[in-house]
Amino acid sequence: MLVSPAQPDGQRWPDDGALDPGLVEVEARRPLSLYVHVPFCRVRCGYCDFNTYTVGFGPGAQVGDYAPSVLAEASLAARVMAESGLPVREAETVFFGGGTPTMLDTAELAEILTGLRERIGIAPGAEVTLEANPDTVTRQGLVQLADAGFTRVSFGMQSAVPAILKTLDRTHTPERVPLVVQWAKEAGLSTSVDLIYGTPGESFADWETSLRAALSYETDHISAYALVVEGGTKMGGQVARGELPTPDPDDEAAKYELADVLLSEAGYAWYEISNFARTTDADLTSGRPSTFYAHASAHNLAYWRDWDWWGLGPGAHSHVGCMRWWNVKNPAAYAARLRDGRSPAYAGEILDEDTRELERVMLGVRTSEGIELAGLPGTRQADEAGAALGAGAVSGGRVAALIADGLIDGAAALGGRVILTLRGRLLADYVTRELMGY
């Protein structure tokens, strides 16, 4: 077992989990999503800084009896949202992440999903996703998960190169991935694979090998994430000691550009910087933003679109209206609080108007849908570029500069939206700062 990262600071959250009725924004009627954190893994990967553990923590906090703890929090969530004045909302998306959710057997996963449906509600046709390591699923298990109501599975492929998998401490072999993808398809599940680029020692050819392998599996969705070496992880220590080279940002940028080219050629479209959906003829002729593509992850978009979500499990974060909070990270402490009838929330924060605005721009600009120019923050100054673009004041001047730098699409801006170019996707944080005038 590794000690979990320190809890984030914040204001103390009520023991009963109560939400302030004045801050839940009942009138907004935003959709609701659910996230279930399963903190168990067979092996903790060297790059991982998530709240994960390789051993159990006793009753309610280990593989085999984890479901009662999650469902106790689900009951609390339903009560708290009702008492805050929120209308009953069935979840539009559900996502089981981790850790390795498939460390739980299919019966326990099905029990949790059924319990969420009974306590909170899951909308007809909701997207229900399960993350899985390729070596923790079976053909029959995937059929059982589909029968239980799961609709989508996301496999942690990471790489198709054995040496890179070894550096990442992944336990599966490259040959396992196409097998489990095919099993998932046969079970009627939508499929996705996650890739990581920028692993120390990964060559450009290695990354191309992984991309072409992933494309050959013909999944509905592919995620491509740049490796971030976090302090406190095994890999962080290896890099600090010089045992592994530090990832090169320019190398990672070139690898992202390659991913965009190969994925686009194969019929995938980006809808969020790190996420690509396989397009259909209907997608391409609908005229709708690509964030509406049939194979885009609705749960991913729930975060980018500022939906409400409730995170269940140790260390899980939740967001309702102007409030954000996070649970205790230790699984034993999490289970104990729920057994005592207390909320597992450790601390939280109230989001002020400026923070909400920053997050709205920061998240929205990451999607292919972009954000409306008219919604950008303005200043007292005026300039002709702002008026010409319909953005008003200096925000329009900043937009004009970003167009000139090749970071946002000029035609889209003239149409009233800020949408990143390929180069802009690589500098999304800079674009956000410029748009906000920071």
C-alpha positions in Angstrom: 0.0 0.0 0.0 1.1 3.5 -0.7 0.1 6.4 1.4 -2.5 8.6 -0.4 -1.7 12.2 -1.3 -2.5 14.8 1.2 -6.1 16.0 1.4 -6.7 19.3 -0.3 -7.4 22.2 2.0 -10.8 23.8 2.1 -13.6 24.8 4.5 -15.0 22.2 6.8 -18.0 20.4 5.3 -21.1 19.6 7.5 -21.1 16.2 9.0 -24.6 15.7 7.6 -23.5 16.7 4.1 -26.2 19.4 3.9 -26.0 21.8 1.0 -26.9 25.5 1.3 -30.2 25.9 -0.6 -29.1 29.4 -1.6 -26.1 28.0 -3.5 -27.4 25.0 -5.3 -28.9 27.1 -8.1 -32.2 25.3 -8.3 -33.3 27.6 -11.1 -30.4 26.5 -13.4 -31.9 23.0 -13.7 -28.5 21.6 -14.8 -28.3 17.9 -15.7 -26.8 15.5 -13.1 -23.9 13.1 -13.5 -22.6 10.5 -11.1 -19.0 9.3 -10.7 -18.1 6.2 -8.7 -14.5 5.9 -7.5 -13.1 2.4 -7.0 -9.8 2.9 -5.3 -8.4 -0.6 -5.7 -5.6 -1.8 -8.0 -3.5 -4.9 -8.4 -0.4 -2.8 -8.9 0.0 0.9 -8.5 1.4 2.4 -11.7 4.6 4.4 -11.2 3.1 7.6 -12.8 -0.2 7.5 -11.0 -1.1 10.1 -8.3 -4.7 9.1 -8.0 -6.3 7.9 -4.8 -5.6 4.2 -5.3 -4.4 1.3 -3.1 -3.3 -2.3 -3.5 -4.7 -3.7 -0.3 -8.0 -3.6 1.5 -8.9 -1.5 4.5 -11.5 -3.7 6.3 -15.3 -3.8 6.2 -16.8 -1.6 3.6 -13.4 -0.6 2.3 -12.2 -3.5 0.3 -12.9 -5.7 -2.7 -15.9 -7.8 -2.0 -17.8 -5.5 0.4 -17.3 -2.1 -1.1 -20.8 -1.8 -2.6 -22.6 -1.1 0.8 -20.4 1.9 1.4 -21.0 3.5 -2.0 -24.7 2.9 -1.8 -24.9 4.4 1.7 -23.4 7.6 0.2 -25.9 7.4 -2.7 -28.7 7.3 -0.1 -27.2 10.3 1.6 -26.8 12.1 -1.8 -30.4 11.6 -2.7 -31.5 13.0 0.7 -29.2 15.9 0.7 -30.2 17.1 -2.8 -33.9 16.8 -2.0 -33.5 18.7 1.3 -31.6 21.5 -0.5 -34.6 22.1 -2.8 -33.2 20.5 -5.9 -35.7 18.8 -8.1 -35.5 15.0 -8.6 -33.1 14.5 -11.5 -32.1 11.1 -12.9 -28.4 10.9 -13.8 -27.7 11.5 -17.5 -24.3 9.9 -17.2 -22.6 7.5 -14.8 -18.9 6.8 -14.8 -17.0 4.1 -12.8 -13.4 5.2 -12.5 -10.4 4.4 -10.3 -8.2 2.8 -9.6 -9.4 -0.3 -11.4 -13.2 -0.7 -11.2 -12.9 -4.2 -12.6 -11.1 -5.2 -9.5 -14.7 -5.6 -8.2 -16.5 -8.6 -9.6 -19.4 -8.1 -12.0 -21.9 -8.9 -9.4 -20.6 -6.1 -7.1 -20.5 -3.6 -10.0 -24.0 -4.6 -11.0 -25.2 -4.2 -7.3 -23.8 -0.6 -7.2 -25.4 0.3 -10.5 -28.7 -1.1 -9.5 -28.5 0.7 -6.2 -27.8 4.0 -7.9 -30.8 3.5 -10.1 -33.0 2.8 -7.1 -31.7 5.6 -4.9 -30.9 8.5 -7.2 -32.3 7.4 -10.6 -30.6 6.9 -14.0 -32.3 8.4 -17.1 -33.4 6.1 -19.9 -30.6 5.9 -22.5 -28.0 7.2 -20.0 -24.4 6.6 -20.8 -22.9 4.3 -18.2 -19.1 3.9 -18.5 -16.7 1.5 -16.8 -12.9 2.0 -16.9 -11.1 -1.3 -17.1 -7.5 -2.7 -17.3 -7.2 -5.1 -20.2 -6.1 -8.0 -17.9 -9.0 -7.6 -15.4 -11.9 -8.5 -17.7 -13.3 -11.7 -19.2 -15.6 -12.2 -22.2 -18.4 -13.5 -19.9 -17.8 -10.7 -17.5 -18.3 -8.0 -20.2 -21.6 -9.7 -21.2 -22.7 -9.6 -17.6 -21.8 -5.9 -17.3 -23.8 -5.1 -20.5 -26.8 -7.1 -19.1 -26.5 -5.1 -15.8 -26.9 -1.8 -17.7 -23.4 -0.7 -18.5 -23.2 0.8 -22.0 -19.6 1.7 -22.5 -16.1 0.5 -21.5 -12.9 2.4 -21.6 -9.7 0.3 -21.6 -6.4 1.6 -20.2 -4.3 0.7 -23.2 -1.6 3.4 -22.7 0.9 2.0 -25.2 1.3 -0.9 -27.7 5.1 -1.1 -27.0 6.2 -3.6 -24.3 9.1 -1.5 -23.1 6.9 1.6 -22.6 4.2 -0.5 -20.7 7.0 -1.7 -18.4 8.2 1.8 -17.7 4.6 2.7 -16.8 4.3 -0.4 -14.6 1.3 -1.6 -16.6 0.6 -5.3 -16.2 -1.1 -6.2 -19.5 0.5 -7.2 -22.8 -0.2 -5.4 -26.0 -1.8 -8.5 -27.4 -4.5 -8.4 -24.8 -6.0 -5.1 -25.9 -7.5 -6.1 -29.3 -8.9 -9.2 -27.7 -10.8 -7.4 -24.9 -12.0 -4.7 -27.3 -13.5 -7.4 -29.5 -15.2 -9.1 -26.5 -16.7 -5.7 -25.5 -18.0 -5.2 -29.0 -19.6 -8.6 -29.0 -21.3 -7.8 -25.7 -22.8 -4.7 -27.3 -20.7 -2.2 -25.4 -19.4 1.1 -26.9 -15.6 1.0 -26.8 -12.8 3.4 -26.0 -9.0 3.1 -25.4 -6.8 5.5 -23.4 -3.3 6.3 -24.7 -0.4 8.1 -22.9 2.3 9.9 -24.9 5.6 11.3 -23.6 6.6 8.4 -21.4 10.4 8.7 -20.6 12.2 6.7 -23.3 9.3 6.7 -25.7 10.5 7.4 -29.3 8.4 9.1 -31.9 8.2 5.7 -33.7 7.0 4.1 -30.5 4.1 6.6 -30.3 3.2 6.0 -33.9 3.2 2.3 -33.3 0.7 2.8 -30.4 -1.5 5.1 -32.4 -1.7 2.8 -35.4 -2.4 -0.2 -33.1 -5.3 1.7 -31.4 -6.7 2.7 -34.8 -6.6 -1.0 -36.0 -9.0 -1.9 -33.1 -11.7 0.4 -34.6 -13.0 1.6 -31.2 -15.7 4.2 -31.0 -13.4 6.6 -29.0 -9.8 7.3 -28.3 -8.3 9.4 -25.6 -4.7 10.6 -25.9 -3.1 12.2 -22.8 0.3 13.8 -22.3 2.2 12.2 -19.4 2.5 14.5 -16.4 5.2 13.4 -13.9 3.8 14.2 -10.5 5.9 14.7 -7.4 5.4 12.0 -4.8 5.0 9.2 -7.4 7.4 6.4 -8.1 8.1 7.9 -11.5 8.5 11.4 -10.0 11.3 10.0 -7.8 12.9 8.2 -10.7 13.0 11.4 -12.8 14.3 13.4 -9.8 17.1 10.9 -9.3 18.0 11.0 -13.0 17.0 7.3 -13.5 14.5 8.4 -16.1 14.6 11.5 -18.4 12.3 14.4 -17.9 9.5 14.4 -20.5 10.2 17.1 -23.2 7.2 19.5 -23.9 8.3 19.9 -27.5 8.4 16.1 -28.0 4.9 15.8 -26.5 3.6 18.6 -28.8 5.0 16.8 -31.8 3.4 13.6 -30.7 0.0 15.3 -30.2 0.2 16.7 -33.7 0.9 13.3 -35.0 -2.1 11.9 -33.1 -4.3 14.6 -34.6 -3.2 13.8 -38.1 -3.6 10.0 -37.9 -6.8 10.1 -36.0 -8.3 12.6 -38.4 -7.3 10.6 -41.4 -9.0 7.5 -39.8 -12.3 9.3 -39.3 -12.0 10.5 -35.7 -12.7 14.1 -34.7 -11.5 15.9 -31.6 -14.3 17.2 -29.4 -12.1 18.0 -26.4 -8.3 18.5 -26.5 -7.4 15.0 -25.4 -10.5 13.2 -26.7 -11.4 12.0 -30.2 -14.7 10.4 -31.3 -15.2 8.2 -34.3 -17.5 10.0 -36.6 -20.5 8.7 -38.5 -22.1 9.9 -41.7 -25.0 11.3 -39.6 -22.5 13.2 -37.5 -20.8 14.8 -40.5 -24.1 15.9 -42.2 -26.0 17.1 -39.1 -24.5 20.5 -39.0 -24.2 20.3 -35.2 -21.0 21.0 -33.2 -18.7 18.0 -33.0 -19.3 17.9 -29.2 -22.6 16.3 -30.2 -21.0 13.4 -32.1 -22.6 10.1 -31.3 -19.4 8.6 -29.9 -18.3 11.6 -27.9 -18.2 10.7 -24.1 -21.3 12.4 -22.6 -19.7 12.1 -19.2 -16.5 13.9 -20.3 -18.7 16.7 -21.6 -20.6 16.9 -18.4 -17.4 18.3 -16.8 -16.6 20.7 -19.6 -20.2 22.0 -19.7 -20.4 22.6 -15.9 -23.2 20.1 -15.1 -23.8 19.1 -11.5 -22.1 15.9 -10.5 -21.9 13.8 -7.4 -18.7 11.8 -6.8 -19.1 8.7 -4.7 -16.1 6.9 -3.1 -12.9 7.8 -1.2 -11.4 11.0 -2.4 -14.2 11.6 -4.9 -15.0 15.3 -5.8 -18.6 16.6 -6.2 -19.9 19.8 -7.7 -23.4 21.2 -7.3 -24.2 24.8 -8.1 -21.7 27.1 -6.5 -20.4 24.4 -4.2 -17.5 21.9 -4.7 -16.4 19.4 -2.1 -14.3 16.3 -1.7 -14.5 13.1 0.4 -11.9 11.7 2.8 -9.3 9.8 0.9 -8.7 6.9 3.3 -11.1 4.0 2.4 -11.4 2.9 6.0 -12.3 6.4 7.2 -14.7 6.8 4.3 -16.6 3.5 5.2 -16.5 4.4 8.9 -18.2 7.8 8.4 -21.0 6.2 6.4 -21.5 3.5 8.9 -21.9 6.2 11.6 -24.5 8.0 9.4 -22.1 10.9 8.6 -21.2 12.4 5.3 -17.8 11.3 4.0 -17.1 14.8 2.8 -13.8 16.1 4.2 -13.8 19.8 3.0 -15.0 22.0 0.2 -15.3 25.5 -1.2 -17.8 28.0 -2.3 -17.1 29.2 -5.8 -17.4 32.9 -6.3 -18.5 34.6 -9.5 -15.0 35.3 -10.8 -13.9 31.7 -10.2 -17.0 30.4 -12.0 -16.3 32.7 -14.9 -12.7 31.6 -15.2 -13.7 27.9 -15.1 -16.5 28.5 -17.7 -14.0 29.9 -20.1 -11.2 27.5 -19.3 -13.4 24.4 -19.7 -15.4 25.6 -22.6 -12.5 26.7 -24.7 -11.1 23.1 -24.5 -14.0 21.8 -26.6 -14.5 21.9 -30.3 -17.8 23.7 -29.5 -15.8 26.5 -28.0 -17.4 29.5 -26.3 -19.4 32.5 -27.4 -17.5 35.7 -28.0 -20.4 37.6 -26.5 -19.8 35.9 -23.2 -16.2 37.0 -22.8 -15.3 39.4 -20.0 -14.8 42.9 -21.3 -12.9 46.0 -20.1 -13.5 49.7 -20.1 -11.4 50.3 -23.1 -12.7 50.0 -26.6 -11.1 49.1 -29.8 -12.2 48.5 -33.4 -11.2 44.9 -33.4 -13.6 44.2 -30.6 -16.5 45.9 -32.4 -15.7 44.2 -35.7 -15.8 40.8 -34.0 -18.9 41.5 -31.9 -17.0 40.8 -28.7 -17.0 44.2 -27.3 -14.2 46.2 -25.8 -10.7 44.9 -25.4 -11.8 41.3 -25.2 -12.3 41.6 -28.9 -8.8 43.0 -29.3 -7.4 40.0 -27.5 -9.4 37.7 -29.8 -8.0 39.5 -32.8 -4.5 39.0 -31.5 -5.1 35.3 -30.9 -6.4 35.0 -34.5 -3.2 36.7 -35.7 -1.1 34.2 -33.7 -2.9 31.3 -35.3 -4.3 30.1 -31.9 -8.1 30.4 -32.6 -10.1 30.0 -35.8 -10.7 33.3 -37.5 -13.8 32.2 -39.4 -15.4 30.8 -36.3 -14.6 34.1 -34.5 -16.4 36.1 -37.2 -19.3 33.8 -36.6 -19.3 34.6 -32.9 -17.4 31.7 -31.3 -13.9 31.1 -30.0 -12.6 27.7 -31.3 -9.0 26.6 -30.9 -6.8 25.7 -33.9 -4.5 22.8 -33.6 -1.7 25.1 -32.4 -4.2 26.7 -30.0 -5.0 23.3 -28.5 -1.3 23.0 -27.5 -1.5 26.4 -25.8 -5.0 26.2 -24.4 -4.0 27.6 -21.0 -2.3 30.6 -22.6 -5.4 31.2 -24.7 -7.6 31.1 -21.6 -5.4 33.7 -19.8 -5.5 36.0 -22.8 -9.2 35.7 -23.1 -9.6 36.5 -19.4 -7.2 39.4 -19.6 -4.8 37.9 -17.0 
